[in-house]
């Protein structure tokens, strides 16, 4: 998608070190971290938001959670805990209209979130 910063990162137009990459997803550090560990899992396919996911996307969603689990295990915060966040729409704080999943760890989190 033209102008999408995540699409530019995925294509290599914007250089970013990937923590994880496979055929469907990339994971990299958030540029505005809200915890000691703050990663973004981004699908390589441009999907605007969770509102654009349908019943046909069960395998996609299973893949998302498999990658999150794999990254948590690889980086060692699977035992201490982590939070995953999906912001959908402007009022929820979605700044980039390409679905992405925040993975946060390295501090205690409170509830409700901000």
BATI-196475 format. One record per residue: residue in three letters; x, y, z of N, C-alpha, C in turn; residue number from 1. Coordinates in nm, 3 decimals. Example, Ala and Ser with C-alpha at 12.3 -4.5 7.8 and 13.67 -1.06 7.14 Angstrom:
! residues 2
 residu     nxx     nyy     nzz    caxx    cayy    cazz     cxx     cyy     czz num
    ALA   1.319  -0.569   0.780   1.230  -0.450   0.780   1.320  -0.330   0.780   1
    SER   1.285  -0.225   0.708   1.367  -0.106   0.714   1.290   0.003   0.787   2
END
This chain:
! residues 114
 residu     nxx     nyy     nzz    caxx    cayy    cazz     cxx     cyy     czz num
    UNK   0.086  -0.118   0.000   0.000   0.000   0.000   0.090   0.123   0.000   1
    UNK   0.064   0.213  -0.091   0.144   0.335  -0.105   0.143   0.420   0.022   2
    UNK   0.260   0.459   0.067   0.272   0.548   0.180   0.267   0.481   0.317   3
    UNK   0.239   0.353   0.322   0.230   0.283   0.451   0.371   0.258   0.504   4
    UNK   0.400   0.312   0.623   0.534   0.297   0.680   0.569   0.151   0.706   5
    UNK   0.472   0.070   0.746   0.501  -0.071   0.771   0.529  -0.144   0.640   6
    UNK   0.458  -0.111   0.534   0.486  -0.172   0.404   0.627  -0.134   0.357   7
    UNK   0.669  -0.011   0.386   0.805   0.033   0.350   0.910  -0.041   0.432   8
    UNK   0.881  -0.068   0.558   0.973  -0.145   0.642   0.982  -0.289   0.590   9
    UNK   0.870  -0.348   0.558   0.867  -0.486   0.509   0.941  -0.499   0.377  10
    UNK   0.927  -0.401   0.290   0.992  -0.407   0.158   1.141  -0.375   0.164  11
    UNK   1.187  -0.322   0.278   1.328  -0.285   0.291   1.356  -0.141   0.253  12
    UNK   1.253  -0.068   0.210   1.270   0.073   0.176   1.313   0.154   0.299  13
    UNK   1.261   0.118   0.414   1.304   0.174   0.542   1.377   0.062   0.616  14
    UNK   1.500   0.085   0.649   1.583  -0.017   0.714   1.544  -0.036   0.860  15
    UNK   1.521  -0.160   0.897   1.486  -0.197   1.033   1.543  -0.334   1.061  16
    UNK   1.595  -0.353   1.181   1.642  -0.485   1.221   1.523  -0.568   1.268  17
    UNK   1.505  -0.683   1.206   1.395  -0.771   1.244   1.439  -0.865   1.356  18
    UNK   1.356  -0.877   1.457   1.375  -0.975   1.564   1.334  -1.112   1.512  19
    UNK   1.235  -1.112   1.422   1.179  -1.233   1.364   1.130  -1.200   1.224  20
    UNK   1.144  -1.297   1.132   1.085  -1.283   0.999   1.059  -1.421   0.942  21
    UNK   0.942  -1.437   0.883   0.912  -1.556   0.804   0.836  -1.511   0.680  22
    UNK   0.768  -1.600   0.612   0.699  -1.565   0.487   0.580  -1.473   0.509  23
    UNK   0.523  -1.474   0.629   0.400  -1.399   0.653   0.412  -1.280   0.748  24
    UNK   0.515  -1.281   0.836   0.522  -1.180   0.941   0.664  -1.129   0.962  25
    UNK   0.672  -1.008   1.020   0.797  -0.955   1.072   0.771  -0.904   1.213  26
    UNK   0.877  -0.905   1.295   0.871  -0.849   1.430   0.992  -0.759   1.446  27
    UNK   0.968  -0.637   1.495   1.076  -0.541   1.517   1.043  -0.454   1.637  28
    UNK   1.144  -0.380   1.684   1.126  -0.294   1.801   1.042  -0.172   1.767  29
    UNK   0.953  -0.134   1.859   0.874  -0.013   1.845   0.966   0.108   1.865  30
    UNK   0.948   0.213   1.784   1.035   0.331   1.795   0.997   0.419   1.914  31
    UNK   0.882   0.393   1.975   0.836   0.469   2.091   0.799   0.369   2.203  32
    UNK   0.900   0.303   2.260   0.871   0.194   2.353   0.799   0.239   2.480  33
    UNK   0.703   0.156   2.521   0.626   0.180   2.642   0.662   0.081   2.753  34
    UNK   0.764   0.000   2.728   0.814  -0.097   2.826   0.956  -0.132   2.785  35
    UNK   1.028  -0.201   2.875   1.165  -0.243   2.844   1.168  -0.320   2.713  36
    UNK   1.072  -0.408   2.694   1.054  -0.478   2.566   0.925  -0.428   2.505  37
    UNK   0.933  -0.372   2.385   0.814  -0.328   2.312   0.838  -0.358   2.165  38
    UNK   0.776  -0.466   2.120   0.793  -0.512   1.983   0.662  -0.497   1.906  39
    UNK   0.673  -0.491   1.775   0.557  -0.491   1.688   0.562  -0.613   1.598  40
    UNK   0.454  -0.689   1.595   0.439  -0.798   1.499   0.350  -0.744   1.388  41
    UNK   0.400  -0.749   1.265   0.329  -0.690   1.151   0.320  -0.795   1.041  42
    UNK   0.198  -0.820   0.989   0.187  -0.911   0.876   0.245  -0.846   0.750  43
    UNK   0.304  -0.927   0.665   0.358  -0.874   0.539   0.247  -0.832   0.444  44
    UNK   0.134  -0.898   0.453   0.018  -0.858   0.373  -0.044  -0.734   0.437  45
    UNK  -0.073  -0.633   0.355  -0.134  -0.511   0.410  -0.280  -0.539   0.444  46
    UNK  -0.310  -0.530   0.573  -0.446  -0.541   0.624  -0.465  -0.417   0.710  47
    UNK  -0.567  -0.340   0.683  -0.585  -0.212   0.751  -0.600  -0.221   0.902  48
    UNK  -0.691  -0.305   0.948  -0.715  -0.317   1.092  -0.786  -0.448   1.120  49
    UNK  -0.814  -0.472   1.245  -0.887  -0.593   1.283  -1.025  -0.595   1.217  50
    UNK  -1.078  -0.480   1.184  -1.209  -0.472   1.116  -1.205  -0.533   0.976  51
    UNK  -1.086  -0.551   0.921  -1.072  -0.606   0.786  -1.045  -0.756   0.787  52
    UNK  -1.050  -0.818   0.904  -1.027  -0.962   0.916  -1.163  -1.031   0.914  53
    UNK  -1.169  -1.140   0.836  -1.294  -1.214   0.826  -1.279  -1.358   0.871  54
    UNK  -1.386  -1.433   0.855  -1.387  -1.574   0.895  -1.280  -1.654   0.823  55
    UNK  -1.243  -1.612   0.704  -1.142  -1.683   0.625  -1.001  -1.668   0.683  56
    UNK  -0.985  -1.582   0.781  -0.852  -1.550   0.833  -0.814  -1.627   0.960  57
    UNK  -0.877  -1.741   0.983  -0.845  -1.820   1.102  -0.697  -1.860   1.105  58
    UNK  -0.644  -1.902   0.991  -0.502  -1.942   0.985  -0.412  -1.822   1.011  59
    UNK  -0.451  -1.706   0.961  -0.374  -1.583   0.984  -0.365  -1.556   1.134  60
    UNK  -0.479  -1.560   1.202  -0.482  -1.532   1.346  -0.404  -1.637   1.425  61
    UNK  -0.416  -1.763   1.387  -0.338  -1.867   1.453  -0.189  -1.841   1.433  62
    UNK  -0.151  -1.795   1.315  -0.012  -1.761   1.287   0.038  -1.647   1.373  63
    UNK  -0.045  -1.547   1.393  -0.008  -1.432   1.478   0.029  -1.482   1.618  64
    UNK  -0.058  -1.561   1.676  -0.034  -1.604   1.814   0.081  -1.704   1.824  65
    UNK   0.102  -1.783   1.721   0.217  -1.874   1.720   0.348  -1.795   1.717  66
    UNK   0.353  -1.687   1.638   0.473  -1.605   1.630   0.495  -1.532   1.763  67
    UNK   0.390  -1.477   1.822   0.405  -1.409   1.951   0.464  -1.506   2.054  68
    UNK   0.411  -1.625   2.060   0.461  -1.725   2.155   0.607  -1.759   2.126  69
    UNK   0.640  -1.777   1.999   0.777  -1.811   1.960   0.875  -1.700   1.998  70
    UNK   0.838  -1.575   1.973   0.925  -1.461   2.006   0.941  -1.449   2.158  71
    UNK   0.832  -1.467   2.232   0.839  -1.460   2.378   0.933  -1.567   2.433  72
    UNK   0.926  -1.687   2.378   1.015  -1.794   2.421   1.160  -1.764   2.383  73
    UNK   1.180  -1.716   2.260   1.315  -1.686   2.211   1.383  -1.579   2.296  74
    UNK   1.307  -1.477   2.337   1.364  -1.366   2.414   1.354  -1.388   2.565  75
    UNK   1.288  -1.496   2.607   1.288  -1.535   2.746   1.187  -1.466   2.836  76
    UNK   1.090  -1.396   2.782   0.990  -1.334   2.869   0.859  -1.413   2.874  77
    UNK   0.860  -1.533   2.817   0.741  -1.617   2.823   0.710  -1.661   2.966  78
    UNK   0.811  -1.671   3.049   0.792  -1.716   3.188   0.753  -1.601   3.281  79
    UNK   0.803  -1.480   3.254   0.776  -1.367   3.343   0.647  -1.295   3.308  80
    UNK   0.605  -1.304   3.183   0.478  -1.244   3.142   0.496  -1.134   3.039  81
    UNK   0.391  -1.112   2.964   0.391  -1.009   2.861   0.247  -0.973   2.827  82
    UNK   0.233  -0.860   2.764   0.101  -0.811   2.722   0.102  -0.795   2.571  83
    UNK  -0.008  -0.834   2.509  -0.027  -0.808   2.367  -0.142  -0.710   2.352  84
    UNK  -0.124  -0.617   2.258  -0.224  -0.511   2.239  -0.249  -0.494   2.090  85
    UNK  -0.376  -0.478   2.055  -0.415  -0.445   1.918  -0.501  -0.319   1.927  86
    UNK  -0.452  -0.210   1.872  -0.530  -0.087   1.867  -0.606  -0.085   1.734  87
    UNK  -0.734  -0.054   1.740  -0.817  -0.053   1.619  -0.887   0.081   1.608  88
    UNK  -0.846   0.159   1.511  -0.907   0.289   1.487  -0.839   0.402   1.562  89
    UNK  -0.868   0.523   1.517  -0.806   0.644   1.569  -0.829   0.662   1.719  90
    UNK  -0.952   0.645   1.765  -0.983   0.666   1.907  -0.912   0.566   1.998  91
    UNK  -0.874   0.451   1.944  -0.803   0.350   2.023  -0.652   0.368   2.015  92
    UNK  -0.606   0.464   1.935  -0.463   0.491   1.925  -0.393   0.426   1.808  93
    UNK  -0.468   0.373   1.711  -0.403   0.314   1.594  -0.350   0.427   1.506  94
    UNK  -0.217   0.441   1.502  -0.154   0.548   1.427  -0.118   0.506   1.284  95
    UNK  -0.090   0.377   1.265  -0.056   0.325   1.133  -0.169   0.232   1.091  96
    UNK  -0.230   0.261   0.976  -0.344   0.182   0.930  -0.297   0.057   0.855  97
    UNK  -0.222  -0.023   0.926  -0.175  -0.155   0.884  -0.178  -0.234   1.014  98
    UNK  -0.262  -0.335   1.021  -0.278  -0.406   1.148  -0.143  -0.447   1.204  99
    UNK  -0.127  -0.429   1.334  -0.004  -0.468   1.401  -0.037  -0.501   1.546 100
    UNK   0.048  -0.583   1.604   0.026  -0.638   1.736   0.143  -0.596   1.824 101
    UNK   0.115  -0.522   1.929   0.218  -0.479   2.023   0.247  -0.595   2.119 102
    UNK   0.373  -0.620   2.144   0.417  -0.721   2.241   0.502  -0.646   2.343 103
    UNK   0.454  -0.639   2.466   0.523  -0.562   2.570   0.561  -0.651   2.688 104
    UNK   0.681  -0.628   2.742   0.728  -0.704   2.857   0.837  -0.624   2.927 105
    UNK   0.881  -0.676   3.041   0.993  -0.614   3.111   0.952  -0.519   3.221 106
    UNK   0.823  -0.511   3.250   0.775  -0.433   3.363   0.639  -0.488   3.404 107
    UNK   0.593  -0.449   3.523   0.459  -0.489   3.567   0.359  -0.396   3.502 108
    UNK   0.250  -0.453   3.459   0.143  -0.376   3.396   0.023  -0.368   3.489 109
    UNK  -0.047  -0.258   3.483  -0.166  -0.242   3.567  -0.291  -0.260   3.482 110
    UNK  -0.403  -0.265   3.551  -0.532  -0.277   3.483  -0.629  -0.183   3.552 111
    UNK  -0.707  -0.107   3.482  -0.718  -0.106   3.336  -0.603  -0.029   3.272 112
    UNK  -0.575  -0.060   3.146  -0.469   0.014   3.076  -0.515   0.157   3.049 113
    UNK  -0.420   0.242   3.012  -0.446   0.385   2.992  -0.533   0.424   2.885 114
END
